[in-house]
Amino acid sequence: MIPRQPEPELMLEPAQARAYAEADFAAPHEGFVDAFAEVFPGPVTGPVLDLGCGPGDVSLRFAARYPDCEVDGLDGAPAMLAAGDALMAGHPAARRVHLAEGCLPAARGPRAPYATIISNSLLHHLHDPAVLWQAIRRDGAPGAAVFVMDLRRPDSTESVQALVAQYAADDPDVLRRDFEHSLHAAFTPEEVRAQLAAAGLDGFTVHVTSDRHMIIFGHLPGHR
């Protein structure tokens, strides 16, 4: 197994943020919402916290799928939030999506405690992964539904290169380079299970969903 190589926690460059906002992530982002719905069938109501929301595409898609919820998105990169303005403009769910700047662990969800917390592709950016699990425990209500999707680290440099060639060959240089760095920075399912155990979240499930993704989900301790 190749060692983890952390990458910068924040995407601060405007060009980098624009590339993400303009890229076609419709399939994986809609797939995130589909995967949540499969794990947690039924309605979602009230405030939802989206940690590491980026330009807000997942937040908007989640709000569109669940019309009785509102999504509070937190992200530490001003450039990413600014790039989301175009996504928000005219989107039918935009009035129920509220994005704000803030870095974990200092930032808090403005309407904590939340009964639903989601996060897409934040974990691999964090130099200290415990920050995410601590924030979830702090801002989640007892029994809250938690759903996290992230990359998982391949076992060899050759595997990284193969995934980049397969999934990012036609992407702009900045996205292709970031994908490669992110694969090196990602955690393995075994590492995530150890993180969860340390955070008192042993009841969560870690499930490999593709050659590069995993989902982590469960209910926070307490009453549902």
C-alpha positions, 0 to 999 in steps of 0.5 A, spaced: 500 500 500 502 506 498 503 511 503 498 517 504 500 524 501 496 529 504 494 535 499 492 542 501 486 543 505 483 548 501 482 550 494 484 557 494 485 559 487 480 562 483 482 558 476 481 552 480 475 553 483 472 555 476 474 549 473 470 545 479 464 549 478 464 549 470 466 541 470 460 536 469 459 533 475 452 531 474 453 524 474 457 523 480 453 528 484 446 526 482 449 519 484 451 522 491 444 523 492 441 517 489 446 513 494 444 517 500 436 515 498 438 508 498 441 508 505 436 512 508 429 511 504 424 516 506 423 523 507 428 528 509 425 534 513 428 540 516 435 543 516 441 539 513 448 540 514 453 539 508 460 539 510 465 541 505 460 544 500 464 547 495 460 551 490 454 548 492 452 543 487 451 537 491 447 542 496 442 544 490 441 537 488 440 534 495 435 540 496 431 539 489 430 531 491 428 533 498 423 539 498 421 539 505 429 540 507 433 546 507 441 545 506 446 549 510 453 548 506 460 550 509 466 551 506 473 554 507 475 556 500 472 563 498 473 562 491 469 555 491 463 559 494 464 565 489 464 560 483 458 557 486 454 563 485 453 561 477 450 555 480 445 558 485 442 563 480 436 561 478 436 554 481 429 552 483 432 550 490 436 556 491 432 559 496 433 553 501 440 553 500 445 557 504 452 557 503 457 560 508 465 560 509 468 556 515 473 552 516 473 546 521 474 545 527 472 552 528 466 553 524 459 550 526 453 549 522 448 555 524 442 551 526 446 545 530 444 540 532 442 537 525 438 531 524 441 530 517 449 531 515 452 530 509 459 531 506 462 529 499 469 529 498 472 533 504 475 527 508 481 526 503 482 534 504 483 534 511 490 533 514 487 531 521 481 526 519 478 526 526 476 534 525 470 531 520 468 526 525 468 531 531 464 536 527 459 531 526 458 529 533 458 536 535 453 538 530 449 532 529 443 531 533 442 524 537 440 519 532 442 524 526 443 520 519 450 521 517 452 520 510 459 521 507 462 519 500 469 520 499 475 517 494 479 511 497 487 510 496 489 505 491 494 500 493 499 502 488 502 508 484 500 504 477 493 504 480 493 511 481 495 513 474 490 508 471 484 511 474 487 518 472 487 515 465 481 512 465 476 518 468 480 524 467 484 523 461 479 529 457 479 534 463 483 540 464 490 540 467 488 543 473 482 537 474 487 532 472 492 534 477 487 535 482 484 528 481 491 525 482 493 528 488 486 527 491 487 519 490 494 519 493 491 523 499 485 519 500 484 514 506 483 506 505 477 503 508 481 500 514 484 507 516 477 510 516 474 504 520 480 506 525 478 513 525 471 512 526 473 507 532 477 513 535 471 517 534 466 513 538 462 511 531 464 504 531 456 503 529 458 506 522 458 502 516 464 503 511 462 500 504 466 500 497 462 503 492 467 503 486 474 502 484 475 509 487 469 511 492 467 509 498 461 511 502 461 512 510 454 512 513 450 511 520 446 514 525 449 518 531 449 515 538 442 516 541 435 516 540 433 516 532 
